[in-house]
Amino acid sequence: MLTKRIIPCLDIKDGRTVKGVNFENIRDAGDPVELAIRYCEEGADELVFLDITATNEKRKTLSELVTRIASNINIPFTVGGGINSLEDVSILLNAGADKISINTSAFKDPQLIKELSSRFGSQCIVLAIDTKFENGDWFVYLNGGKIKTEKKTLDWAKEAVELGAGEILLTSMNNDGTKNGFANDITKLISENVNVPVIASGGAGSIQHFSDAFVLGKADAALAASVFHFNEINIQTLKKELRNNKIEIRL
Amino acid sequence: MKVVIIKYNAGNIQSVKFALNRIGIEPIITDSPNEIQSADKVIFPGVGEASSAMKYLNDKGLNKIIPNLKQPVIGICLGMQLMCKRSEEGNTDCLGIFDQQVLKFKGDVKVPQVGWNNIYNLKSPLFKNITENEFQYFVHGYYVGKSENAIATTNYITEYSSALQKGNFYGVQFHPEKSAEAGEQLLKNFIEL
Protein backbone atom coordinates (compact mmCIF):
# COMPACT_ATOMS: atom_id res chain seq x y z
CA MET A 1 0.00 0.00 0.00
CA LEU A 2 1.09 3.53 -0.71
CA THR A 3 2.02 5.11 2.62
CA LYS A 4 1.38 8.54 4.11
CA ARG A 5 4.52 10.67 4.09
CA ILE A 6 6.14 12.54 6.96
CA ILE A 7 8.04 15.55 5.63
CA PRO A 8 10.32 17.69 7.77
CA CYS A 9 10.67 21.18 6.35
CA LEU A 10 13.86 23.18 6.65
CA ASP A 11 13.46 26.92 6.27
CA ILE A 12 16.73 28.31 4.98
CA LYS A 13 18.17 31.77 5.41
CA ASP A 14 21.76 32.58 4.47
CA GLY A 15 22.53 28.87 4.22
CA ARG A 16 21.27 28.16 7.76
CA THR A 17 18.09 26.51 8.98
CA VAL A 18 15.57 28.72 10.72
CA LYS A 19 11.97 28.40 11.84
CA GLY A 20 9.56 31.28 11.90
CA VAL A 21 6.78 31.66 14.40
CA ASN A 22 3.82 32.94 12.38
CA PHE A 23 6.38 33.80 9.68
CA GLU A 24 8.22 36.20 12.01
CA ASN A 25 10.69 36.16 14.91
CA ILE A 26 13.02 33.74 13.19
CA ARG A 27 15.21 31.46 15.34
CA ASP A 28 18.35 29.66 14.14
CA ALA A 29 18.13 25.88 14.16
CA GLY A 30 21.32 24.69 12.56
CA ASP A 31 23.11 23.47 9.47
CA PRO A 32 20.68 22.26 6.78
CA VAL A 33 22.76 19.33 5.55
CA GLU A 34 23.45 18.08 9.07
CA LEU A 35 19.77 18.29 9.92
CA ALA A 36 18.79 16.66 6.63
CA ILE A 37 21.03 13.68 7.36
CA ARG A 38 19.59 13.38 10.87
CA TYR A 39 16.05 13.37 9.47
CA CYS A 40 16.92 10.67 6.94
CA GLU A 41 18.32 8.48 9.70
CA GLU A 42 15.18 9.02 11.78
CA GLY A 43 13.04 7.81 8.87
CA ALA A 44 11.74 10.97 7.16
CA ASP A 45 10.00 10.10 3.89
CA GLU A 46 10.92 13.29 2.05
CA LEU A 47 12.37 16.70 2.82
CA VAL A 48 11.42 20.24 1.85
CA PHE A 49 13.88 23.15 1.81
CA LEU A 50 12.34 26.60 1.62
CA ASP A 51 14.52 29.63 1.07
CA ILE A 52 12.22 31.88 3.08
CA THR A 53 13.99 35.11 2.37
CA ALA A 54 14.16 34.60 -1.36
CA THR A 55 10.94 36.34 -2.37
CA ASN A 56 11.56 39.48 -0.38
CA GLU A 57 15.23 39.89 -0.94
CA LYS A 58 15.19 38.54 -4.50
CA ARG A 59 17.82 36.00 -3.54
CA LYS A 60 18.30 32.83 -5.57
CA THR A 61 18.38 29.59 -3.63
CA LEU A 62 21.98 28.49 -3.63
CA SER A 63 22.41 25.66 -6.06
CA GLU A 64 25.62 24.64 -4.26
CA LEU A 65 23.59 23.95 -1.15
CA VAL A 66 21.19 21.84 -3.22
CA THR A 67 24.07 19.82 -4.64
CA ARG A 68 25.51 19.33 -1.17
CA ILE A 69 22.13 18.09 0.04
CA ALA A 70 21.65 15.83 -2.99
CA SER A 71 25.02 14.17 -2.57
CA ASN A 72 24.43 13.54 1.13
CA ILE A 73 20.87 12.25 1.38
CA ASN A 74 19.13 9.27 -0.21
CA ILE A 75 15.47 10.31 -0.12
CA PRO A 76 13.58 12.78 -2.36
CA PHE A 77 13.60 16.48 -1.60
CA THR A 78 11.87 19.64 -2.78
CA VAL A 79 13.39 23.10 -3.01
CA GLY A 80 11.34 26.28 -2.96
CA GLY A 81 11.48 29.99 -2.33
CA GLY A 82 11.62 32.79 -4.86
CA ILE A 83 11.58 30.55 -7.91
CA ASN A 84 10.07 32.44 -10.82
CA SER A 85 11.48 31.20 -14.12
CA LEU A 86 12.20 28.16 -16.23
CA GLU A 87 15.89 28.90 -15.77
CA ASP A 88 15.68 28.88 -11.93
CA VAL A 89 13.98 25.48 -12.08
CA SER A 90 16.44 24.07 -14.57
CA ILE A 91 19.39 25.10 -12.36
CA LEU A 92 17.88 23.57 -9.22
CA LEU A 93 16.87 20.29 -10.87
CA ASN A 94 20.31 19.98 -12.46
CA ALA A 95 21.87 20.68 -9.08
CA GLY A 96 20.07 17.58 -7.78
CA ALA A 97 16.65 18.68 -6.48
CA ASP A 98 13.87 16.17 -7.15
CA LYS A 99 11.05 18.69 -7.12
CA ILE A 100 10.69 22.42 -6.88
CA SER A 101 7.90 24.39 -5.25
CA ILE A 102 6.48 27.62 -6.56
CA ASN A 103 4.12 30.00 -4.83
CA THR A 104 3.82 33.75 -5.50
CA SER A 105 5.34 33.60 -8.99
CA ALA A 106 2.82 30.96 -10.07
CA PHE A 107 -0.07 33.01 -8.74
CA LYS A 108 1.08 36.10 -10.58
CA ASP A 109 1.71 34.16 -13.80
CA PRO A 110 -0.28 30.90 -13.82
CA GLN A 111 1.10 30.00 -17.25
CA LEU A 112 4.42 29.38 -15.47
CA ILE A 113 2.89 26.20 -14.03
CA LYS A 114 2.01 25.03 -17.52
CA GLU A 115 5.44 25.84 -18.93
CA LEU A 116 7.25 24.13 -16.05
CA SER A 117 5.11 21.02 -16.05
CA SER A 118 5.35 20.50 -19.79
CA ARG A 119 9.11 21.04 -19.75
CA PHE A 120 10.05 19.10 -16.60
CA GLY A 121 6.95 16.98 -15.90
CA SER A 122 4.17 17.55 -13.36
CA GLN A 123 5.81 15.14 -10.92
CA CYS A 124 8.44 17.72 -10.00
CA ILE A 125 6.20 20.80 -9.79
CA VAL A 126 4.79 21.41 -6.30
CA LEU A 127 2.41 24.33 -5.89
CA ALA A 128 2.75 25.90 -2.44
CA ILE A 129 -0.28 27.82 -1.19
CA ASP A 130 -0.30 29.97 1.93
CA THR A 131 -3.89 30.26 3.04
CA LYS A 132 -5.81 32.10 5.75
CA PHE A 133 -9.38 31.78 6.96
CA GLU A 134 -11.20 35.07 7.27
CA ASN A 135 -14.72 36.39 6.69
CA GLY A 136 -16.04 32.87 6.31
CA ASP A 137 -13.65 31.49 3.70
CA TRP A 138 -10.07 30.45 2.96
CA PHE A 139 -8.10 32.91 0.82
CA VAL A 140 -4.72 32.76 -0.90
CA TYR A 141 -1.90 34.89 0.50
CA LEU A 142 1.33 35.79 -1.28
CA ASN A 143 4.91 36.82 -0.45
CA GLY A 144 5.32 34.58 2.56
CA GLY A 145 1.90 35.53 3.89
CA LYS A 146 2.26 39.27 3.62
CA ILE A 147 -0.14 40.06 0.76
CA LYS A 148 -3.79 39.05 0.76
CA THR A 149 -5.56 38.16 -2.46
CA GLU A 150 -9.27 37.82 -3.17
CA LYS A 151 -8.75 34.34 -4.62
CA LYS A 152 -10.38 31.46 -2.77
CA THR A 153 -7.94 28.67 -1.98
CA LEU A 154 -10.04 25.87 -3.48
CA ASP A 155 -10.41 27.76 -6.77
CA TRP A 156 -6.67 28.39 -7.01
CA ALA A 157 -5.79 24.78 -6.17
CA LYS A 158 -8.12 23.44 -8.87
CA GLU A 159 -6.84 25.91 -11.44
CA ALA A 160 -3.20 25.09 -10.68
CA VAL A 161 -3.75 21.34 -10.94
CA GLU A 162 -5.51 21.90 -14.25
CA LEU A 163 -2.40 23.77 -15.44
CA GLY A 164 -0.12 20.91 -14.39
CA ALA A 165 0.83 21.24 -10.71
CA GLY A 166 1.75 17.75 -9.52
CA GLU A 167 1.30 18.26 -5.79
CA ILE A 168 -0.17 20.88 -3.45
CA LEU A 169 1.69 22.04 -0.35
CA LEU A 170 -1.00 23.74 1.71
CA THR A 171 0.07 25.92 4.64
CA SER A 172 -2.57 27.39 6.91
CA MET A 173 -1.38 30.73 8.28
CA ASN A 174 -3.99 30.52 11.03
CA ASN A 175 -2.37 27.33 12.29
CA ASP A 176 1.30 27.82 11.42
CA GLY A 177 3.45 28.20 14.51
CA THR A 178 0.55 27.59 16.93
CA LYS A 179 1.18 23.88 17.59
CA ASN A 180 -2.59 23.48 17.84
CA GLY A 181 -2.94 21.07 14.93
CA PHE A 182 -3.28 21.25 11.14
CA ALA A 183 -6.18 22.99 9.37
CA ASN A 184 -7.99 19.75 8.62
CA ASP A 185 -11.12 21.30 7.10
CA ILE A 186 -9.40 23.13 4.23
CA THR A 187 -6.91 20.28 3.77
CA LYS A 188 -9.79 17.82 3.35
CA LEU A 189 -11.63 20.15 0.99
CA ILE A 190 -8.60 20.51 -1.28
CA SER A 191 -7.61 16.86 -1.07
CA GLU A 192 -11.08 15.67 -2.08
CA ASN A 193 -11.33 18.12 -4.95
CA VAL A 194 -8.01 17.71 -6.73
CA ASN A 195 -6.51 14.54 -8.15
CA VAL A 196 -2.95 15.15 -6.94
CA PRO A 197 -1.37 14.59 -3.51
CA VAL A 198 -1.92 17.25 -0.84
CA ILE A 199 0.69 17.99 1.81
CA ALA A 200 -0.77 19.44 5.02
CA SER A 201 1.40 22.11 6.63
CA GLY A 202 1.20 24.44 9.60
CA GLY A 203 0.25 23.71 13.18
CA ALA A 204 1.87 20.38 14.06
CA GLY A 205 2.34 20.11 17.82
CA SER A 206 1.64 16.49 18.73
CA ILE A 207 1.52 13.00 17.28
CA GLN A 208 -2.27 13.15 17.35
CA HIS A 209 -2.18 16.18 15.05
CA PHE A 210 -0.42 14.15 12.35
CA SER A 211 -2.94 11.36 12.75
CA ASP A 212 -5.77 13.89 12.41
CA ALA A 213 -4.23 15.41 9.27
CA PHE A 214 -4.30 11.99 7.59
CA VAL A 215 -7.65 10.75 8.93
CA LEU A 216 -9.70 13.98 9.16
CA GLY A 217 -7.75 16.11 6.70
CA LYS A 218 -7.35 13.31 4.11
CA ALA A 219 -3.80 14.57 3.57
CA ASP A 220 -1.36 12.42 1.59
CA ALA A 221 1.59 13.83 3.50
CA ALA A 222 2.15 16.04 6.53
CA LEU A 223 4.90 18.61 6.86
CA ALA A 224 6.36 20.18 9.98
CA ALA A 225 9.47 22.08 10.99
CA SER A 226 10.00 23.14 14.59
CA VAL A 227 8.66 20.02 16.31
CA PHE A 228 11.33 18.08 14.45
CA HIS A 229 14.09 20.69 14.64
CA PHE A 230 13.86 21.06 18.36
CA ASN A 231 13.38 17.32 18.93
CA GLU A 232 9.94 17.78 20.42
CA ILE A 233 8.70 14.91 18.28
CA ASN A 234 11.02 12.12 17.17
CA ILE A 235 10.19 11.04 13.61
CA GLN A 236 10.65 7.35 14.34
CA THR A 237 8.42 7.48 17.42
CA LEU A 238 5.84 9.44 15.42
CA LYS A 239 5.80 6.91 12.60
CA LYS A 240 5.52 3.91 14.94
CA GLU A 241 2.65 5.54 16.75
CA LEU A 242 0.86 6.35 13.47
CA ARG A 243 1.23 2.78 12.32
CA ASN A 244 -0.22 1.62 15.64
CA ASN A 245 -3.18 3.83 14.77
CA LYS A 246 -3.64 1.79 11.55
CA ILE A 247 -2.29 4.49 9.26
CA GLU A 248 -0.18 3.22 6.35
CA ILE A 249 3.37 4.25 7.20
CA ARG A 250 6.84 3.23 6.03
CA LEU A 251 8.96 1.90 8.90
CA MET B 1 34.25 -1.46 -13.41
CA LYS B 2 32.86 0.87 -16.06
CA VAL B 3 29.34 2.03 -15.23
CA VAL B 4 27.54 4.17 -17.79
CA ILE B 5 24.44 6.27 -17.28
CA ILE B 6 22.71 6.88 -20.60
CA LYS B 7 22.36 10.61 -21.12
CA TYR B 8 19.15 11.78 -22.74
CA ASN B 9 16.45 14.39 -22.36
CA ALA B 10 14.57 12.72 -19.48
CA GLY B 11 16.33 13.93 -16.34
CA ASN B 12 17.18 12.77 -12.80
CA ILE B 13 20.62 11.77 -14.04
CA GLN B 14 22.26 13.76 -11.21
CA SER B 15 20.30 11.85 -8.57
CA VAL B 16 21.43 8.53 -10.02
CA LYS B 17 25.02 9.75 -10.22
CA PHE B 18 24.99 10.92 -6.58
CA ALA B 19 23.48 7.61 -5.45
CA LEU B 20 26.23 5.68 -7.25
CA ASN B 21 28.85 7.98 -5.72
CA ARG B 22 27.51 7.06 -2.27
CA ILE B 23 28.24 3.38 -2.97
CA GLY B 24 31.70 4.20 -4.29
CA ILE B 25 31.01 4.19 -8.05
CA GLU B 26 31.95 7.05 -10.40
CA PRO B 27 29.69 6.61 -13.43
CA ILE B 28 30.26 7.96 -16.94
CA ILE B 29 27.30 9.97 -18.21
CA THR B 30 27.16 9.68 -21.98
CA ASP B 31 25.04 9.21 -25.11
CA SER B 32 27.96 7.88 -27.16
CA PRO B 33 27.15 4.41 -28.58
CA ASN B 34 30.79 3.29 -28.21
CA GLU B 35 30.97 4.26 -24.55
CA ILE B 36 27.63 2.60 -23.83
CA GLN B 37 28.54 -0.62 -25.66
CA SER B 38 31.89 -0.95 -23.89
CA ALA B 39 30.47 -0.48 -20.36
CA ASP B 40 30.30 -3.28 -17.78
CA LYS B 41 26.95 -2.03 -16.52
CA VAL B 42 24.45 0.31 -18.15
CA ILE B 43 21.89 2.42 -16.30
CA PHE B 44 18.97 3.87 -18.23
CA PRO B 45 17.31 6.40 -15.89
CA GLY B 46 14.32 8.56 -16.60
CA VAL B 47 11.84 11.07 -15.34
CA GLY B 48 9.69 12.65 -18.00
CA GLU B 49 7.34 11.94 -20.84
CA ALA B 50 7.52 8.87 -23.09
CA SER B 51 7.00 10.25 -26.61
CA SER B 52 9.55 13.07 -26.37
CA ALA B 53 12.07 10.73 -24.70
CA MET B 54 11.64 8.13 -27.49
CA LYS B 55 12.01 10.82 -30.13
CA TYR B 56 15.36 11.81 -28.62
CA LEU B 57 16.53 8.19 -28.45
CA ASN B 58 15.49 7.60 -32.07
CA ASP B 59 17.23 10.78 -33.22
CA LYS B 60 20.45 9.70 -31.51
CA GLY B 61 20.21 6.15 -32.87
CA LEU B 62 20.09 4.81 -29.29
CA ASN B 63 16.89 2.89 -30.12
CA LYS B 64 19.10 0.51 -32.14
CA ILE B 65 21.90 0.35 -29.56
CA ILE B 66 20.08 -0.26 -26.27
CA PRO B 67 18.07 -3.42 -27.23
CA ASN B 68 21.26 -5.11 -28.48
CA LEU B 69 23.37 -4.58 -25.38
CA LYS B 70 24.78 -7.79 -23.87
CA GLN B 71 25.90 -6.55 -20.42
CA PRO B 72 23.47 -6.01 -17.50
CA VAL B 73 21.20 -3.03 -18.24
CA ILE B 74 18.74 -1.50 -15.78
CA GLY B 75 15.95 0.90 -16.70
CA ILE B 76 14.62 3.10 -13.92
CA CYS B 77 11.03 4.47 -13.92
CA LEU B 78 10.49 5.95 -17.39
CA GLY B 79 13.61 4.04 -18.44
CA MET B 80 11.84 0.77 -17.63
CA GLN B 81 8.71 1.89 -19.43
CA LEU B 82 10.68 2.81 -22.54
CA MET B 83 12.13 -0.73 -22.56
CA CYS B 84 8.59 -2.05 -23.06
CA LYS B 85 6.80 -2.52 -26.38
CA ARG B 86 4.41 0.41 -26.34
CA SER B 87 3.22 3.13 -23.97
CA GLU B 88 -0.20 4.70 -23.66
CA GLU B 89 1.63 7.92 -22.82
CA GLY B 90 1.51 9.77 -26.14
CA ASN B 91 0.71 6.37 -27.80
CA THR B 92 4.41 5.78 -28.20
CA ASP B 93 6.20 2.81 -29.74
CA CYS B 94 9.07 2.01 -27.38
CA LEU B 95 12.19 -0.18 -27.47
CA GLY B 96 10.37 -3.51 -27.32
CA ILE B 97 12.85 -5.29 -25.05
CA PHE B 98 9.96 -6.37 -22.82
CA ASP B 99 6.75 -7.43 -24.60
CA GLN B 100 4.54 -5.58 -22.16
CA GLN B 101 2.35 -2.53 -22.76
CA VAL B 102 2.57 0.52 -20.49
CA LEU B 103 -0.90 1.60 -19.33
CA LYS B 104 -2.30 4.68 -17.61
CA PHE B 105 -3.54 4.35 -14.03
CA LYS B 106 -7.32 4.69 -14.04
CA GLY B 107 -9.78 4.72 -11.17
CA ASP B 108 -10.75 6.70 -8.14
CA VAL B 109 -7.21 7.47 -6.97
CA LYS B 110 -4.66 10.19 -7.25
CA VAL B 111 -2.44 10.03 -10.33
CA PRO B 112 0.54 9.99 -10.39
CA GLN B 113 1.24 7.66 -7.51
CA VAL B 114 3.72 9.62 -5.37
CA GLY B 115 5.48 8.12 -2.37
CA TRP B 116 6.66 4.94 -0.69
CA ASN B 117 5.00 1.65 -1.53
CA ASN B 118 6.08 -1.93 -0.93
CA ILE B 119 7.46 -4.50 -3.33
CA TYR B 120 6.75 -8.24 -2.99
CA ASN B 121 7.08 -11.56 -4.84
CA LEU B 122 10.74 -10.66 -5.24
CA LYS B 123 12.42 -13.06 -7.66
CA SER B 124 15.89 -11.97 -8.67
CA PRO B 125 19.46 -11.54 -7.40
CA LEU B 126 18.65 -7.85 -7.88
CA PHE B 127 16.80 -8.11 -4.56
CA LYS B 128 19.54 -9.86 -2.59
CA ASN B 129 19.36 -8.73 1.07
CA ILE B 130 16.13 -6.87 0.39
CA THR B 131 13.18 -8.32 2.31
CA GLU B 132 9.69 -9.01 1.00
CA ASN B 133 7.44 -5.94 1.38
CA GLU B 134 10.37 -3.55 1.60
CA PHE B 135 9.47 0.04 0.70
CA GLN B 136 10.72 1.87 -2.38
CA TYR B 137 9.94 5.38 -3.61
CA PHE B 138 7.58 5.68 -6.61
CA VAL B 139 6.49 8.58 -8.81
CA HIS B 140 4.52 7.46 -11.86
CA GLY B 141 1.21 7.80 -13.66
CA TYR B 142 1.71 4.83 -16.00
CA TYR B 143 2.38 1.19 -15.14
CA VAL B 144 3.06 -2.29 -16.51
CA GLY B 145 0.42 -4.88 -15.59
CA LYS B 146 1.15 -8.29 -14.08
CA SER B 147 3.39 -10.27 -16.41
CA GLU B 148 5.62 -13.31 -16.74
CA ASN B 149 8.67 -11.03 -16.71
CA ALA B 150 7.76 -9.58 -13.30
CA ILE B 151 10.44 -9.94 -10.63
CA ALA B 152 8.60 -7.67 -8.18
CA THR B 153 4.95 -6.77 -7.68
CA THR B 154 3.30 -3.70 -6.13
CA ASN B 155 -0.31 -2.71 -5.49
CA TYR B 156 -1.79 0.68 -6.37
CA ILE B 157 -5.43 0.39 -7.48
CA THR B 158 -4.34 -2.89 -9.03
CA GLU B 159 -1.45 -5.32 -8.69
CA TYR B 160 1.22 -4.50 -11.24
CA SER B 161 4.83 -5.31 -12.17
CA SER B 162 7.12 -3.00 -10.23
CA ALA B 163 10.22 -4.70 -11.65
CA LEU B 164 10.86 -6.71 -14.80
CA GLN B 165 13.64 -8.93 -16.07
CA LYS B 166 14.40 -10.60 -19.38
CA GLY B 167 17.91 -11.96 -19.82
CA ASN B 168 20.43 -9.20 -19.16
CA PHE B 169 17.71 -6.52 -19.09
CA TYR B 170 16.22 -5.30 -15.82
CA GLY B 171 13.66 -2.60 -15.16
CA VAL B 172 12.39 -1.05 -11.93
CA GLN B 173 9.37 1.24 -11.76
CA PHE B 174 10.52 2.82 -8.49
CA HIS B 175 13.53 5.04 -7.85
CA PRO B 176 16.28 3.08 -6.05
CA GLU B 177 18.42 6.24 -6.12
CA LYS B 178 15.84 7.88 -3.83
CA SER B 179 14.78 4.87 -1.76
CA ALA B 180 17.09 5.18 1.24
CA GLU B 181 19.05 2.05 2.29
CA ALA B 182 16.78 -0.39 0.44
CA GLY B 183 17.41 1.49 -2.80
CA GLU B 184 21.14 1.63 -2.24
CA GLN B 185 21.17 -2.11 -1.65
CA LEU B 186 19.45 -2.64 -4.99
CA LEU B 187 21.97 -0.46 -6.83
CA LYS B 188 24.81 -2.38 -5.15
CA ASN B 189 23.20 -5.66 -6.21
CA PHE B 190 22.96 -4.45 -9.80
CA ILE B 191 26.61 -3.41 -9.82
CA GLU B 192 27.54 -6.85 -8.47
CA LEU B 193 25.53 -8.82 -11.08
Interface residues (C-beta under 8 A of the other chain):
Chain A: M1 L2 T3 K4 R5 C40 D45 A70 S71 N74 I75 P76 L93 N94 A95 G96 D98 F120 G121 S122 Q123 C124 G166 E167 N195 V196 P197 D220 A221 R250
Chain B: G11 N12 Q14 S15 F18 A19 N21 R22 V47 G48 E49 K110 V111 P112 Q113 V114 G115 W116 N117 N118 F135 Y137 F138 V139 H140 G141 N155 Y156 H175 E177 K178 S179 A180 E181 G183 E184
